[in-house]
Amino acid sequence: MTLEELERIVASRAQASPDDSWTAKLLATGPEKTAEKFGEEAIEAVIEAVKGDSARLTSEAADVLFHLLVMLHARGVPLSDVMEELARRQSRSGLQEKASRPT
């Protein structure tokens, strides 16, 4: 599965009833709650990375990617915009790119 495919799944589930879809239910709580859920999943992934549990980290990383796409959907940010930003950043070294960001 690609991130683009997962983005399409999120968009499809967003159209479902909140009674029938976890994604629709989460999106119905608003963008702030979707961001909060993403943060929770990211913290859980960090914990598993620190523990060194590869299987649990894999599971939590999947949750992070899924909830990132839900959060982006909630704010109307297409994955293609994120991918374009990553591509733009590849034109120079990470240190140069970071130094060019506004403080």
C-alpha positions as CSV (number, residue, x, y, z in Angstrom):
1,M,0.0,0.0,0.0
2,T,1.2,3.5,-0.8
3,L,0.6,6.7,1.1
4,E,-1.5,7.9,-1.8
5,E,-3.7,4.8,-1.6
6,L,-4.1,5.3,2.1
7,E,-5.0,9.0,1.5
8,R,-7.8,7.8,-0.8
9,I,-9.0,5.4,1.9
10,V,-9.1,8.2,4.4
11,A,-11.0,10.4,2.0
12,S,-13.5,7.6,1.3
13,R,-14.1,6.8,4.9
14,A,-14.5,10.5,5.7
15,Q,-17.7,10.4,3.7
16,A,-19.1,7.6,5.8
17,S,-21.4,7.9,8.8
18,P,-19.5,8.5,12.1
19,D,-21.6,5.5,13.4
20,D,-19.9,3.3,10.8
21,S,-16.4,4.6,10.4
22,W,-13.7,5.4,13.0
23,T,-12.2,7.9,10.5
24,A,-15.5,9.7,10.0
25,K,-16.1,9.7,13.8
26,L,-12.6,11.2,14.4
27,L,-13.0,13.8,11.7
28,A,-16.4,14.8,13.2
29,T,-14.6,15.8,16.4
30,G,-12.8,18.6,14.5
31,P,-9.3,19.3,13.3
32,E,-8.0,20.0,16.8
33,K,-8.9,16.6,18.0
34,T,-7.5,14.9,15.0
35,A,-4.2,16.7,15.7
36,E,-4.4,15.6,19.3
37,K,-4.9,12.0,18.2
38,F,-1.9,12.3,15.8
39,G,0.2,13.6,18.7
40,E,-0.8,10.7,20.9
41,E,0.1,8.2,18.2
42,A,3.5,9.9,17.6
43,I,4.3,9.7,21.4
44,E,3.4,6.0,21.4
45,A,5.7,5.4,18.5
46,V,8.5,7.3,20.3
47,I,8.0,5.1,23.4
48,E,8.2,1.9,21.4
49,A,11.3,3.2,19.6
50,V,13.0,3.9,22.9
51,K,12.0,0.4,24.2
52,G,13.5,-1.2,21.1
53,D,10.3,-3.3,20.4
54,S,10.4,-3.5,16.6
55,A,7.0,-5.2,16.3
56,R,5.2,-2.6,18.5
57,L,7.1,0.3,16.7
58,T,5.9,-1.0,13.4
59,S,2.3,-1.0,14.6
60,E,2.6,2.4,16.1
61,A,4.3,3.8,13.0
62,A,1.4,2.6,11.0
63,D,-0.9,4.4,13.4
64,V,1.2,7.6,13.0
65,L,1.0,7.5,9.2
66,F,-2.7,6.9,9.2
67,H,-3.5,9.6,11.7
68,L,-1.2,12.0,9.9
69,L,-3.3,11.6,6.8
70,V,-6.5,12.0,8.8
71,M,-5.1,15.3,10.3
72,L,-4.0,16.5,6.8
73,H,-7.5,15.7,5.5
74,A,-9.1,17.6,8.4
75,R,-7.2,20.7,7.4
76,G,-7.6,20.3,3.7
77,V,-3.9,19.7,3.0
78,P,-3.3,17.1,0.3
79,L,-0.5,14.6,0.6
80,S,0.8,15.8,-2.8
81,D,1.6,19.2,-1.1
82,V,3.6,17.4,1.5
83,M,5.4,15.3,-1.1
84,E,6.2,18.4,-3.2
85,E,7.7,20.1,-0.1
86,L,9.9,17.1,0.5
87,A,11.0,17.1,-3.1
88,R,11.8,20.8,-2.9
89,R,13.9,20.1,0.2
90,Q,15.9,17.5,-1.6
91,S,17.5,20.1,-3.9
92,R,20.0,20.9,-1.1
93,S,21.5,19.3,1.9
94,G,19.5,19.0,5.1
95,L,21.8,21.3,6.9
96,Q,21.4,24.0,4.2
97,E,17.7,23.6,4.1
98,K,17.3,23.8,7.8
99,A,19.5,26.9,8.0
100,S,17.3,28.6,5.4
101,R,14.1,28.3,7.4
102,P,12.8,31.4,9.1
103,T,13.4,31.5,12.8
